[in-house]
């Protein structure tokens, strides 16, 4: 009889913060390198937001000529903040879908990169794109229409933060749908944020909605942001209690969507879907 070789168990030391930060930075730098080499994609970051700003900007000029200045300010403010929500949702979805389109998703999943690090990397990269696009739009709004983003005052940062978190939650739902149902579910990743648009009172107060829809709208964080925006632009105080409720909803929704994403990823792995993406 031959003596069997002893079983050797290899253990890896726990990753420290520096190692995790380096991996997250790797995801960001990878996506930035791909973006930098695609002038069309860089152009797209600001093209559609700029077109939307120009269209609504000319509408505000007309409204100002009709002696309704507050409505004009409401529309420009709504366009700027709406872009934060829309791009936060779409950019994180696009970053994930590009891994599918380039047939790189399986490579990412078998690498030492953890799921948490991957998601954080997508969020950080999408945040950079949102900030760049909003900075461009804010400059155009000030130059063409005299509307400064500082009109929001101290509420600007909480407004944007609440919309960013909600956008990321919607983006994770879209990604989860693609993982669970395949590439045919890409339409969900693109359009989910537009389902929220008519309920969140972006360009009009939620009071114009039917009573049942007003109840639903009260559970959408963006509703409280855009209501607060109109209050601030009208000279009122920042509704911190309403924003606190929106922040609590954001925390609940983000936790739920992270759980949904984790479940969808496990499902895709268990059913061999990752290897079929991009075929």
Secondary structure, DSSP 8 states (H G I E B T S, - for coil): ----------------HHHHHHHHHHHHHHHHHHHHT-HHHHHHHHHHHHHHHHHHHHHHHHHHHTT-HHHHHHHHHHHHHHHHHHHHHHHHHHHHHHHHHTT-HHHHHHSS--HHHHHHHHHHHHHHHHHHHHHHHHHHHHHHH---GGGGTTHHHHHHHHHHHHHHHHHHHHHHHHHHH-GGGHHHHHHHHHHHHTTTTSSS-GGGS-HHHHHHHTT-HHHHHHHHHHHHHTT----HHHHHHHHHHHHHHHHHHHHHHHHHHHHHHHTT-GGGTT-
